[in-house]
């Protein structure tokens, strides 16, 4: 098994909470990690119809079959279990008793907040990080190959073409989750929606415009986007609240957690297409931001990430807020460092004053440098930023 950075955090949570919930997209490695860390506990998948029927019909009897706790996979499929789990962990007072996993953030989080508040620690597990694959010794070849392949674990332990895997992933998991949560009848409209959303990666989100382009209502687009967020497919990066005396945009930006999935949705069928693809820059931006989020989630930290953009076009790709410091980051897919990389960074640092942290640039090249007070990091060497 490729060692996951989140393993340490998971063990710490299990020492401090009677229940631990591992959430994340389907096929991100949640079950593998839970089985590895808690190998002494029985494993039960509530995707199994027989197990699910037993748990729904007789929750007390189902849980009594695991007197020393268990790993309960896709536990949100049987919401009635949570109240009974609460009673058991209150009685046992044993840390790490139940390990719960789920792929639907809204369902799992809402049920836990109702029944297990204060009794459960959360770990958000995304697909592999760049660092995890580097430590495991994977060779990526060109960066374009990585953009094309993405980071989902099955692509690294099976001899399977990314385009084939992503096609099945979307039809088997994403569309199934959407159908179950929203009872969508016109699946072709949803397919068009998610592809058009991918085409807006790195852009300000105009939900009304997106809805019009897809031939659906604004409320439908909002509901579908919520499901994609809940399923850890896409996320919104919000604008920073501090205006420094400037008028700022209020719209969020849209990104995908996995660049391989976004590339497939954009119709990329070969790594060679990536070097001249018009979306290469936004995909690179999405890659860097998702890597920062993975690093934070793996440590059990909430990633306080924002972007900054005023009404005349001055923009910082990412602001990382920590304590009283805000670290600005520009993301450039080009392999040659130019003065343009520092233009907005220097303006923003002047505006931010004492709150500004060390400015960074992550770019598509291979050299690490420091110019004009800005740390320049290659994409393969982002560890310092993390």
BALOBA-1460 file (C-alpha; in Angstrom, 3 decimals):
// residues 386
<rec num="1" residu="x" x="0.000" y="0.000" z="0.000"/>
<rec num="2" residu="x" x="1.203" y="3.517" z="-0.810"/>
<rec num="3" residu="x" x="1.680" y="5.198" z="2.557"/>
<rec num="4" residu="x" x="-0.860" y="7.959" z="3.126"/>
<rec num="5" residu="x" x="0.124" y="11.175" z="4.864"/>
<rec num="6" residu="x" x="-3.232" y="11.142" z="6.670"/>
<rec num="7" residu="x" x="-2.360" y="7.931" z="8.535"/>
<rec num="8" residu="x" x="-0.775" y="9.805" z="11.435"/>
<rec num="9" residu="x" x="-3.745" y="12.150" z="11.768"/>
<rec num="10" residu="x" x="-6.177" y="9.230" z="11.645"/>
<rec num="11" residu="x" x="-4.399" y="7.491" z="14.512"/>
<rec num="12" residu="x" x="-4.389" y="10.693" z="16.569"/>
<rec num="13" residu="x" x="-8.125" y="11.143" z="16.029"/>
<rec num="14" residu="x" x="-8.755" y="7.536" z="17.084"/>
<rec num="15" residu="x" x="-6.921" y="8.221" z="20.335"/>
<rec num="16" residu="x" x="-9.078" y="11.244" z="21.102"/>
<rec num="17" residu="x" x="-12.582" y="10.381" z="19.847"/>
<rec num="18" residu="x" x="-14.809" y="7.302" z="20.349"/>
<rec num="19" residu="x" x="-15.740" y="7.488" z="16.653"/>
<rec num="20" residu="x" x="-13.784" y="8.682" z="13.629"/>
<rec num="21" residu="x" x="-15.377" y="9.563" z="10.296"/>
<rec num="22" residu="x" x="-13.330" y="9.374" z="7.087"/>
<rec num="23" residu="x" x="-14.976" y="11.269" z="4.250"/>
<rec num="24" residu="x" x="-13.864" y="11.916" z="0.702"/>
<rec num="25" residu="x" x="-14.683" y="11.086" z="-2.909"/>
<rec num="26" residu="x" x="-15.377" y="7.545" z="-3.956"/>
<rec num="27" residu="x" x="-12.241" y="5.590" z="-4.817"/>
<rec num="28" residu="x" x="-9.950" y="7.971" z="-2.895"/>
<rec num="29" residu="x" x="-8.612" y="5.185" z="-0.662"/>
<rec num="30" residu="x" x="-10.801" y="5.611" z="2.435"/>
<rec num="31" residu="x" x="-11.553" y="1.908" z="2.833"/>
<rec num="32" residu="x" x="-7.965" y="0.861" z="2.150"/>
<rec num="33" residu="x" x="-6.645" y="3.296" z="4.760"/>
<rec num="34" residu="x" x="-9.244" y="2.305" z="7.369"/>
<rec num="35" residu="x" x="-8.565" y="-1.405" z="6.901"/>
<rec num="36" residu="x" x="-4.803" y="-0.851" z="7.082"/>
<rec num="37" residu="x" x="-4.798" y="1.284" z="10.227"/>
<rec num="38" residu="x" x="-7.564" y="-0.672" z="11.998"/>
<rec num="39" residu="x" x="-6.777" y="-4.150" z="10.743"/>
<rec num="40" residu="x" x="-7.932" y="-5.689" z="14.017"/>
<rec num="41" residu="x" x="-11.490" y="-4.463" z="13.597"/>
<rec num="42" residu="x" x="-14.122" y="-6.253" z="11.496"/>
<rec num="43" residu="x" x="-15.038" y="-4.494" z="8.280"/>
<rec num="44" residu="x" x="-18.647" y="-4.051" z="7.128"/>
<rec num="45" residu="x" x="-19.771" y="-2.386" z="3.899"/>
<rec num="46" residu="x" x="-23.267" y="-0.970" z="3.990"/>
<rec num="47" residu="x" x="-23.266" y="-0.938" z="0.204"/>
<rec num="48" residu="x" x="-23.855" y="-4.687" z="0.605"/>
<rec num="49" residu="x" x="-27.641" y="-5.105" z="0.288"/>
<rec num="50" residu="x" x="-27.808" y="-7.892" z="2.867"/>
<rec num="51" residu="x" x="-25.815" y="-5.977" z="5.468"/>
<rec num="52" residu="x" x="-27.775" y="-2.802" z="4.772"/>
<rec num="53" residu="x" x="-31.114" y="-4.602" z="5.092"/>
<rec num="54" residu="x" x="-30.022" y="-6.125" z="8.419"/>
<rec num="55" residu="x" x="-28.870" y="-2.733" z="9.727"/>
<rec num="56" residu="x" x="-32.102" y="-1.025" z="8.659"/>
<rec num="57" residu="x" x="-34.382" y="-3.738" z="10.014"/>
<rec num="58" residu="x" x="-32.612" y="-4.341" z="13.330"/>
<rec num="59" residu="x" x="-29.973" y="-1.670" z="14.120"/>
<rec num="60" residu="x" x="-29.485" y="-2.894" z="17.690"/>
<rec num="61" residu="x" x="-28.924" y="-6.473" z="16.577"/>
<rec num="62" residu="x" x="-26.637" y="-5.371" z="13.742"/>
<rec num="63" residu="x" x="-24.343" y="-3.337" z="16.032"/>
<rec num="64" residu="x" x="-24.436" y="-6.019" z="18.764"/>
<rec num="65" residu="x" x="-22.649" y="-8.313" z="16.315"/>
<rec num="66" residu="x" x="-19.569" y="-6.078" z="16.732"/>
<rec num="67" residu="x" x="-18.991" y="-5.879" z="20.507"/>
<rec num="68" residu="x" x="-15.491" y="-4.448" z="20.041"/>
<rec num="69" residu="x" x="-16.412" y="-1.943" z="17.390"/>
<rec num="70" residu="x" x="-15.981" y="-2.078" z="13.621"/>
<rec num="71" residu="x" x="-15.144" y="-0.233" z="10.437"/>
<rec num="72" residu="x" x="-18.520" y="0.731" z="8.948"/>
<rec num="73" residu="x" x="-18.154" y="1.641" z="5.281"/>
<rec num="74" residu="x" x="-20.613" y="4.022" z="3.529"/>
<rec num="75" residu="x" x="-22.428" y="4.378" z="6.822"/>
<rec num="76" residu="x" x="-24.602" y="7.254" z="5.566"/>
<rec num="77" residu="x" x="-26.633" y="4.647" z="3.652"/>
<rec num="78" residu="x" x="-28.295" y="3.692" z="6.973"/>
<rec num="79" residu="x" x="-28.886" y="6.967" z="8.846"/>
<rec num="80" residu="x" x="-30.872" y="5.249" z="11.594"/>
<rec num="81" residu="x" x="-27.614" y="3.716" z="12.878"/>
<rec num="82" residu="x" x="-26.200" y="6.992" z="14.170"/>
<rec num="83" residu="x" x="-28.464" y="7.298" z="17.200"/>
<rec num="84" residu="x" x="-27.656" y="3.729" z="18.231"/>
<rec num="85" residu="x" x="-23.936" y="4.324" z="17.715"/>
<rec num="86" residu="x" x="-24.236" y="7.330" z="20.030"/>
<rec num="87" residu="x" x="-25.653" y="5.155" z="22.810"/>
<rec num="88" residu="x" x="-22.931" y="2.532" z="22.393"/>
<rec num="89" residu="x" x="-19.967" y="4.943" z="22.413"/>
<rec num="90" residu="x" x="-21.421" y="6.783" z="25.422"/>
<rec num="91" residu="x" x="-21.673" y="3.501" z="27.270"/>
<rec num="92" residu="x" x="-18.313" y="2.048" z="26.214"/>
<rec num="93" residu="x" x="-16.295" y="5.263" z="26.628"/>
<rec num="94" residu="x" x="-13.605" y="3.702" z="24.457"/>
<rec num="95" residu="x" x="-11.644" y="5.776" z="21.970"/>
<rec num="96" residu="x" x="-11.564" y="4.710" z="18.312"/>
<rec num="97" residu="x" x="-14.423" y="2.281" z="18.826"/>
<rec num="98" residu="x" x="-16.216" y="2.873" z="15.522"/>
<rec num="99" residu="x" x="-14.538" y="3.945" z="12.296"/>
<rec num="100" residu="x" x="-17.087" y="5.389" z="9.873"/>
<rec num="101" residu="x" x="-16.494" y="6.119" z="6.208"/>
<rec num="102" residu="x" x="-18.671" y="7.885" z="3.674"/>
<rec num="103" residu="x" x="-18.524" y="9.433" z="0.217"/>
<rec num="104" residu="x" x="-21.295" y="11.995" z="0.564"/>
<rec num="105" residu="x" x="-20.183" y="14.885" z="2.707"/>
<rec num="106" residu="x" x="-23.590" y="16.477" z="3.264"/>
<rec num="107" residu="x" x="-25.354" y="13.271" z="4.278"/>
<rec num="108" residu="x" x="-22.609" y="12.021" z="6.558"/>
<rec num="109" residu="x" x="-21.816" y="15.389" z="8.155"/>
<rec num="110" residu="x" x="-25.445" y="16.317" z="8.789"/>
<rec num="111" residu="x" x="-26.286" y="12.953" z="10.355"/>
<rec num="112" residu="x" x="-23.199" y="13.066" z="12.558"/>
<rec num="113" residu="x" x="-23.842" y="16.635" z="13.683"/>
<rec num="114" residu="x" x="-27.321" y="15.567" z="14.779"/>
<rec num="115" residu="x" x="-26.398" y="12.405" z="16.665"/>
<rec num="116" residu="x" x="-22.648" y="12.276" z="17.308"/>
<rec num="117" residu="x" x="-21.641" y="15.878" z="17.925"/>
<rec num="118" residu="x" x="-18.555" y="15.990" z="20.152"/>
<rec num="119" residu="x" x="-18.049" y="12.242" z="19.860"/>
<rec num="120" residu="x" x="-16.513" y="12.012" z="16.385"/>
<rec num="121" residu="x" x="-13.344" y="13.296" z="14.752"/>
<rec num="122" residu="x" x="-13.341" y="14.030" z="11.024"/>
<rec num="123" residu="x" x="-10.691" y="13.207" z="8.448"/>
<rec num="124" residu="x" x="-11.153" y="14.317" z="4.832"/>
<rec num="125" residu="x" x="-9.239" y="12.018" z="2.490"/>
<rec num="126" residu="x" x="-8.703" y="13.125" z="-1.105"/>
<rec num="127" residu="x" x="-6.926" y="11.091" z="-3.824"/>
<rec num="128" residu="x" x="-3.145" y="10.711" z="-3.671"/>
<rec num="129" residu="x" x="-1.069" y="13.835" z="-3.199"/>
<rec num="130" residu="x" x="1.972" y="14.589" z="-5.321"/>
<rec num="131" residu="x" x="4.187" y="14.089" z="-2.270"/>
<rec num="132" residu="x" x="2.723" y="10.652" z="-1.508"/>
<rec num="133" residu="x" x="3.490" y="9.477" z="-5.041"/>
<rec num="134" residu="x" x="6.963" y="11.008" z="-4.927"/>
<rec num="135" residu="x" x="7.774" y="9.207" z="-1.661"/>
<rec num="136" residu="x" x="6.452" y="5.965" z="-3.178"/>
<rec num="137" residu="x" x="8.927" y="6.381" z="-6.052"/>
<rec num="138" residu="x" x="6.543" y="7.018" z="-8.933"/>
<rec num="139" residu="x" x="8.057" y="8.654" z="-11.997"/>
<rec num="140" residu="x" x="5.734" y="11.083" z="-13.710"/>
<rec num="141" residu="x" x="7.499" y="11.781" z="-16.975"/>
<rec num="142" residu="x" x="6.214" y="15.130" z="-18.204"/>
<rec num="143" residu="x" x="3.880" y="17.298" z="-16.199"/>
<rec num="144" residu="x" x="1.379" y="17.033" z="-19.035"/>
<rec num="145" residu="x" x="1.215" y="13.276" z="-18.365"/>
<rec num="146" residu="x" x="0.318" y="13.971" z="-14.743"/>
<rec num="147" residu="x" x="-2.359" y="16.480" z="-15.731"/>
<rec num="148" residu="x" x="-3.844" y="13.814" z="-17.963"/>
<rec num="149" residu="x" x="-3.649" y="10.970" z="-15.451"/>
<rec num="150" residu="x" x="-4.652" y="12.635" z="-12.198"/>
<rec num="151" residu="x" x="-4.311" y="11.154" z="-8.711"/>
<rec num="152" residu="x" x="-7.044" y="8.585" z="-8.071"/>
<rec num="153" residu="x" x="-5.502" y="5.450" z="-6.457"/>
<rec num="154" residu="x" x="-6.917" y="2.854" z="-8.915"/>
<rec num="155" residu="x" x="-4.894" y="4.462" z="-11.716"/>
<rec num="156" residu="x" x="-1.705" y="3.595" z="-9.819"/>
<rec num="157" residu="x" x="-2.387" y="-0.035" z="-8.967"/>
<rec num="158" residu="x" x="-4.062" y="-1.178" z="-12.185"/>
<rec num="159" residu="x" x="-2.962" y="-1.328" z="-15.787"/>
<rec num="160" residu="x" x="-5.838" y="0.822" z="-17.018"/>
<rec num="161" residu="x" x="-6.052" y="3.785" z="-19.382"/>
<rec num="162" residu="x" x="-7.155" y="6.963" z="-17.532"/>
<rec num="163" residu="x" x="-9.818" y="7.781" z="-20.112"/>
<rec num="164" residu="x" x="-11.409" y="4.347" z="-19.655"/>
<rec num="165" residu="x" x="-11.315" y="4.574" z="-15.867"/>
<rec num="166" residu="x" x="-12.769" y="8.095" z="-15.690"/>
<rec num="167" residu="x" x="-15.601" y="7.219" z="-18.065"/>
<rec num="168" residu="x" x="-16.619" y="4.371" z="-15.764"/>
<rec num="169" residu="x" x="-16.045" y="6.453" z="-12.627"/>
<rec num="170" residu="x" x="-18.449" y="9.158" z="-13.755"/>
<rec num="171" residu="x" x="-21.147" y="6.742" z="-14.894"/>
<rec num="172" residu="x" x="-20.782" y="4.333" z="-11.973"/>
<rec num="173" residu="x" x="-20.294" y="6.686" z="-9.031"/>
<rec num="174" residu="x" x="-20.860" y="10.354" z="-9.796"/>
<rec num="175" residu="x" x="-24.068" y="9.944" z="-11.787"/>
<rec num="176" residu="x" x="-25.374" y="7.298" z="-9.403"/>
<rec num="177" residu="x" x="-24.849" y="9.562" z="-6.394"/>
<rec num="178" residu="x" x="-26.514" y="12.454" z="-8.173"/>
<rec num="179" residu="x" x="-29.501" y="10.306" z="-9.167"/>
<rec num="180" residu="x" x="-29.907" y="9.034" z="-5.615"/>
<rec num="181" residu="x" x="-29.628" y="12.467" z="-3.980"/>
<rec num="182" residu="x" x="-31.640" y="14.504" z="-6.485"/>
<rec num="183" residu="x" x="-33.639" y="11.959" z="-8.493"/>
<rec num="184" residu="x" x="-32.394" y="13.365" z="-11.799"/>
<rec num="185" residu="x" x="-34.335" y="12.075" z="-14.786"/>
<rec num="186" residu="x" x="-32.526" y="13.893" z="-17.615"/>
<rec num="187" residu="x" x="-29.035" y="12.470" z="-17.211"/>
<rec num="188" residu="x" x="-27.809" y="13.973" z="-20.476"/>
<rec num="189" residu="x" x="-28.444" y="17.468" z="-19.087"/>
<rec num="190" residu="x" x="-26.353" y="16.645" z="-16.030"/>
<rec num="191" residu="x" x="-23.555" y="15.269" z="-18.209"/>
<rec num="192" residu="x" x="-23.581" y="18.513" z="-20.181"/>
<rec num="193" residu="x" x="-23.570" y="20.488" z="-16.921"/>
<rec num="194" residu="x" x="-20.507" y="18.784" z="-15.431"/>
<rec num="195" residu="x" x="-18.543" y="19.107" z="-18.691"/>
<rec num="196" residu="x" x="-19.377" y="22.795" z="-18.968"/>
<rec num="197" residu="x" x="-18.394" y="23.225" z="-15.333"/>
<rec num="198" residu="x" x="-14.993" y="21.672" z="-16.112"/>
<rec num="199" residu="x" x="-14.614" y="24.150" z="-18.985"/>
<rec num="200" residu="x" x="-14.947" y="26.936" z="-16.402"/>
<rec num="201" residu="x" x="-12.162" y="25.636" z="-14.147"/>
<rec num="202" residu="x" x="-10.277" y="28.553" z="-12.616"/>
<rec num="203" residu="x" x="-12.922" y="31.084" z="-13.655"/>
<rec num="204" residu="x" x="-15.365" y="33.191" z="-11.670"/>
<rec num="205" residu="x" x="-18.566" y="31.204" z="-11.329"/>
<rec num="206" residu="x" x="-21.607" y="32.719" z="-13.033"/>
<rec num="207" residu="x" x="-24.232" y="30.177" z="-12.093"/>
<rec num="208" residu="x" x="-27.008" y="31.849" z="-14.078"/>
<rec num="209" residu="x" x="-24.878" y="31.894" z="-17.232"/>
<rec num="210" residu="x" x="-23.912" y="28.258" z="-16.705"/>
<rec num="211" residu="x" x="-27.561" y="27.296" z="-16.228"/>
<rec num="212" residu="x" x="-28.570" y="29.089" z="-19.422"/>
<rec num="213" residu="x" x="-25.811" y="27.374" z="-21.407"/>
<rec num="214" residu="x" x="-27.007" y="23.989" z="-20.124"/>
<rec num="215" residu="x" x="-30.712" y="24.674" z="-20.670"/>
<rec num="216" residu="x" x="-31.606" y="24.266" z="-16.994"/>
<rec num="217" residu="x" x="-32.892" y="26.573" z="-14.268"/>
<rec num="218" residu="x" x="-30.657" y="28.497" z="-11.867"/>
<rec num="219" residu="x" x="-31.989" y="26.470" z="-8.921"/>
<rec num="220" residu="x" x="-31.254" y="23.193" z="-10.721"/>
<rec num="221" residu="x" x="-27.681" y="24.296" z="-11.451"/>
<rec num="222" residu="x" x="-27.278" y="25.300" z="-7.799"/>
<rec num="223" residu="x" x="-28.543" y="21.920" z="-6.590"/>
<rec num="224" residu="x" x="-26.317" y="19.970" z="-8.993"/>
<rec num="225" residu="x" x="-23.263" y="21.988" z="-7.980"/>
<rec num="226" residu="x" x="-24.052" y="21.297" z="-4.316"/>
<rec num="227" residu="x" x="-24.023" y="17.560" z="-4.998"/>
<rec num="228" residu="x" x="-20.677" y="17.803" z="-6.812"/>
<rec num="229" residu="x" x="-19.271" y="19.686" z="-3.832"/>
<rec num="230" residu="x" x="-20.749" y="17.137" z="-1.415"/>
<rec num="231" residu="x" x="-19.219" y="14.296" z="-3.442"/>
<rec num="232" residu="x" x="-15.763" y="15.924" z="-3.427"/>
<rec num="233" residu="x" x="-15.730" y="16.405" z="-7.193"/>
<rec num="234" residu="x" x="-15.612" y="20.208" z="-7.385"/>
<rec num="235" residu="x" x="-15.083" y="23.030" z="-4.903"/>
<rec num="236" residu="x" x="-15.495" y="26.793" z="-4.733"/>
<rec num="237" residu="x" x="-12.642" y="29.126" z="-3.838"/>
<rec num="238" residu="x" x="-14.094" y="32.218" z="-2.209"/>
<rec num="239" residu="x" x="-12.768" y="35.772" z="-2.562"/>
<rec num="240" residu="x" x="-10.916" y="37.163" z="0.438"/>
<rec num="241" residu="x" x="-12.935" y="39.508" z="2.604"/>
<rec num="242" residu="x" x="-10.262" y="42.179" z="3.210"/>
<rec num="243" residu="x" x="-10.605" y="44.813" z="0.506"/>
<rec num="244" residu="x" x="-7.674" y="47.133" z="1.474"/>
<rec num="245" residu="x" x="-9.763" y="50.048" z="0.270"/>
<rec num="246" residu="x" x="-10.550" y="48.395" z="-3.086"/>
<rec num="247" residu="x" x="-13.805" y="47.220" z="-4.614"/>
<rec num="248" residu="x" x="-13.583" y="43.436" z="-4.862"/>
<rec num="249" residu="x" x="-15.372" y="40.759" z="-6.797"/>
<rec num="250" residu="x" x="-17.864" y="38.762" z="-4.738"/>
<rec num="251" residu="x" x="-18.177" y="35.722" z="-7.002"/>
<rec num="252" residu="x" x="-16.270" y="32.513" z="-6.118"/>
<rec num="253" residu="x" x="-14.055" y="30.565" z="-8.511"/>
<rec num="254" residu="x" x="-14.715" y="26.952" z="-9.466"/>
<rec num="255" residu="x" x="-12.073" y="24.206" z="-9.333"/>
<rec num="256" residu="x" x="-11.936" y="20.408" z="-9.476"/>
<rec num="257" residu="x" x="-10.279" y="18.319" z="-6.778"/>
<rec num="258" residu="x" x="-8.678" y="16.046" z="-9.375"/>
<rec num="259" residu="x" x="-7.082" y="17.351" z="-12.560"/>
<rec num="260" residu="x" x="-7.280" y="13.976" z="-14.298"/>
<rec num="261" residu="x" x="-11.060" y="13.936" z="-13.962"/>
<rec num="262" residu="x" x="-11.298" y="17.562" z="-15.129"/>
<rec num="263" residu="x" x="-9.079" y="16.774" z="-18.131"/>
<rec num="264" residu="x" x="-11.264" y="13.832" z="-19.104"/>
<rec num="265" residu="x" x="-14.398" y="15.976" z="-18.824"/>
<rec num="266" residu="x" x="-12.711" y="18.482" z="-21.162"/>
<rec num="267" residu="x" x="-12.263" y="15.742" z="-23.754"/>
<rec num="268" residu="x" x="-8.498" y="15.310" z="-23.429"/>
<rec num="269" residu="x" x="-7.666" y="11.813" z="-24.688"/>
<rec num="270" residu="x" x="-3.869" y="11.931" z="-24.821"/>
<rec num="271" residu="x" x="-1.111" y="13.670" z="-22.786"/>
<rec num="272" residu="x" x="0.253" y="15.131" z="-26.008"/>
<rec num="273" residu="x" x="-2.863" y="17.273" z="-26.352"/>
<rec num="274" residu="x" x="-2.204" y="19.001" z="-23.057"/>
<rec num="275" residu="x" x="0.776" y="21.167" z="-24.063"/>
<rec num="276" residu="x" x="-1.349" y="23.197" z="-26.491"/>
<rec num="277" residu="x" x="-4.713" y="22.883" z="-24.750"/>
<rec num="278" residu="x" x="-6.316" y="26.249" z="-23.896"/>
<rec num="279" residu="x" x="-7.229" y="24.939" z="-20.421"/>
<rec num="280" residu="x" x="-3.699" y="23.887" z="-19.473"/>
<rec num="281" residu="x" x="-3.163" y="26.990" z="-17.312"/>
<rec num="282" residu="x" x="-6.419" y="26.671" z="-15.340"/>
<rec num="283" residu="x" x="-5.810" y="22.926" z="-14.880"/>
<rec num="284" residu="x" x="-2.328" y="23.656" z="-13.514"/>
<rec num="285" residu="x" x="-3.887" y="26.200" z="-11.150"/>
<rec num="286" residu="x" x="-6.447" y="23.625" z="-10.019"/>
<rec num="287" residu="x" x="-3.656" y="21.098" z="-9.436"/>
<rec num="288" residu="x" x="-1.646" y="23.422" z="-7.176"/>
<rec num="289" residu="x" x="-4.662" y="24.528" z="-5.124"/>
<rec num="290" residu="x" x="-5.892" y="20.962" z="-4.628"/>
<rec num="291" residu="x" x="-2.389" y="19.920" z="-3.483"/>
<rec num="292" residu="x" x="-2.484" y="22.625" z="-0.807"/>
<rec num="293" residu="x" x="-5.899" y="21.384" z="0.288"/>
<rec num="294" residu="x" x="-4.693" y="17.776" z="0.434"/>
<rec num="295" residu="x" x="-1.758" y="18.786" z="2.620"/>
<rec num="296" residu="x" x="-4.070" y="20.590" z="5.051"/>
<rec num="297" residu="x" x="-6.697" y="17.820" z="5.149"/>
<rec num="298" residu="x" x="-4.012" y="15.171" z="5.708"/>
<rec num="299" residu="x" x="-2.891" y="17.100" z="8.796"/>
<rec num="300" residu="x" x="-6.453" y="17.530" z="10.039"/>
<rec num="301" residu="x" x="-6.352" y="21.277" z="9.340"/>
<rec num="302" residu="x" x="-9.006" y="23.394" z="7.689"/>
<rec num="303" residu="x" x="-7.407" y="24.964" z="4.576"/>
<rec num="304" residu="x" x="-8.133" y="28.685" z="4.810"/>
<rec num="305" residu="x" x="-7.692" y="29.442" z="1.124"/>
<rec num="306" residu="x" x="-9.032" y="32.414" z="-0.788"/>
<rec num="307" residu="x" x="-8.278" y="34.443" z="-3.894"/>
<rec num="308" residu="x" x="-8.133" y="38.224" z="-4.250"/>
<rec num="309" residu="x" x="-9.361" y="40.269" z="-7.190"/>
<rec num="310" residu="x" x="-10.307" y="43.931" z="-7.396"/>
<rec num="311" residu="x" x="-12.584" y="45.653" z="-9.875"/>
<rec num="312" residu="x" x="-9.768" y="46.707" z="-12.212"/>
<rec num="313" residu="x" x="-8.297" y="43.231" z="-12.702"/>
<rec num="314" residu="x" x="-5.530" y="43.052" z="-10.085"/>
<rec num="315" residu="x" x="-5.592" y="39.480" z="-8.848"/>
<rec num="316" residu="x" x="-3.759" y="37.030" z="-6.578"/>
<rec num="317" residu="x" x="-4.467" y="33.376" z="-7.360"/>
<rec num="318" residu="x" x="-4.384" y="32.138" z="-3.748"/>
<rec num="319" residu="x" x="-4.212" y="33.694" z="-0.316"/>
<rec num="320" residu="x" x="-3.347" y="31.276" z="2.497"/>
<rec num="321" residu="x" x="-4.619" y="32.670" z="5.798"/>
<rec num="322" residu="x" x="-2.983" y="31.480" z="8.989"/>
<rec num="323" residu="x" x="-3.172" y="33.275" z="12.352"/>
<rec num="324" residu="x" x="-2.389" y="36.940" z="11.610"/>
<rec num="325" residu="x" x="-0.496" y="36.260" z="8.394"/>
<rec num="326" residu="x" x="-1.759" y="36.009" z="4.829"/>
<rec num="327" residu="x" x="0.563" y="34.290" z="2.376"/>
<rec num="328" residu="x" x="0.053" y="35.287" z="-1.284"/>
<rec num="329" residu="x" x="0.645" y="32.772" z="-4.054"/>
<rec num="330" residu="x" x="0.713" y="33.142" z="-7.820"/>
<rec num="331" residu="x" x="0.406" y="30.022" z="-10.011"/>
<rec num="332" residu="x" x="1.943" y="29.990" z="-13.488"/>
<rec num="333" residu="x" x="2.008" y="26.982" z="-15.803"/>
<rec num="334" residu="x" x="4.829" y="28.327" z="-17.958"/>
<rec num="335" residu="x" x="8.364" y="26.947" z="-17.655"/>
<rec num="336" residu="x" x="10.140" y="30.292" z="-18.048"/>
<rec num="337" residu="x" x="10.167" y="32.809" z="-15.207"/>
<rec num="338" residu="x" x="9.196" y="36.320" z="-16.310"/>
<rec num="339" residu="x" x="8.702" y="39.675" z="-14.537"/>
<rec num="340" residu="x" x="4.950" y="39.347" z="-15.032"/>
<rec num="341" residu="x" x="4.974" y="36.619" z="-12.389"/>
<rec num="342" residu="x" x="5.706" y="39.233" z="-9.682"/>
<rec num="343" residu="x" x="3.588" y="42.150" z="-10.867"/>
<rec num="344" residu="x" x="0.440" y="41.615" z="-8.794"/>
<rec num="345" residu="x" x="2.291" y="40.006" z="-5.898"/>
<rec num="346" residu="x" x="4.295" y="43.173" z="-5.242"/>
<rec num="347" residu="x" x="1.183" y="45.345" z="-5.501"/>
<rec num="348" residu="x" x="-0.720" y="43.135" z="-3.081"/>
<rec num="349" residu="x" x="2.140" y="42.997" z="-0.540"/>
<rec num="350" residu="x" x="2.185" y="46.813" z="-0.471"/>
<rec num="351" residu="x" x="-1.565" y="46.922" z="0.108"/>
<rec num="352" residu="x" x="-1.519" y="44.217" z="2.805"/>
<rec num="353" residu="x" x="1.321" y="45.777" z="4.802"/>
<rec num="354" residu="x" x="2.155" y="43.932" z="8.034"/>
<rec num="355" residu="x" x="-0.374" y="41.157" z="7.378"/>
<rec num="356" residu="x" x="1.484" y="39.985" z="4.254"/>
<rec num="357" residu="x" x="3.497" y="36.789" z="4.553"/>
<rec num="358" residu="x" x="6.280" y="35.545" z="2.304"/>
<rec num="359" residu="x" x="5.061" y="35.761" z="-1.328"/>
<rec num="360" residu="x" x="5.415" y="32.655" z="-3.514"/>
<rec num="361" residu="x" x="5.184" y="31.623" z="-7.140"/>
<rec num="362" residu="x" x="4.638" y="27.992" z="-8.149"/>
<rec num="363" residu="x" x="5.376" y="27.456" z="-11.819"/>
<rec num="364" residu="x" x="5.730" y="24.729" z="-14.434"/>
<rec num="365" residu="x" x="9.521" y="24.807" z="-14.541"/>
<rec num="366" residu="x" x="12.197" y="22.942" z="-12.603"/>
<rec num="367" residu="x" x="14.352" y="25.589" z="-10.864"/>
<rec num="368" residu="x" x="13.973" y="27.023" z="-7.378"/>
<rec num="369" residu="x" x="14.918" y="30.688" z="-7.076"/>
<rec num="370" residu="x" x="14.323" y="33.864" z="-5.093"/>
<rec num="371" residu="x" x="13.775" y="37.090" z="-7.009"/>
<rec num="372" residu="x" x="12.698" y="40.491" z="-5.745"/>
<rec num="373" residu="x" x="11.733" y="38.986" z="-2.408"/>
<rec num="374" residu="x" x="9.531" y="36.307" z="-4.028"/>
<rec num="375" residu="x" x="10.178" y="32.582" z="-3.488"/>
<rec num="376" residu="x" x="9.807" y="30.700" z="-6.794"/>
<rec num="377" residu="x" x="9.039" y="26.998" z="-6.448"/>
<rec num="378" residu="x" x="8.877" y="24.348" z="-9.186"/>
<rec num="379" residu="x" x="5.737" y="22.219" z="-9.313"/>
<rec num="380" residu="x" x="7.672" y="19.143" z="-8.145"/>
<rec num="381" residu="x" x="9.081" y="21.061" z="-5.171"/>
<rec num="382" residu="x" x="6.025" y="22.590" z="-3.536"/>
<rec num="383" residu="x" x="6.859" y="21.036" z="-0.150"/>
<rec num="384" residu="x" x="8.220" y="24.299" z="1.212"/>
<rec num="385" residu="x" x="4.902" y="25.996" z="0.549"/>
<rec num="386" residu="x" x="3.001" y="23.181" z="2.292"/>
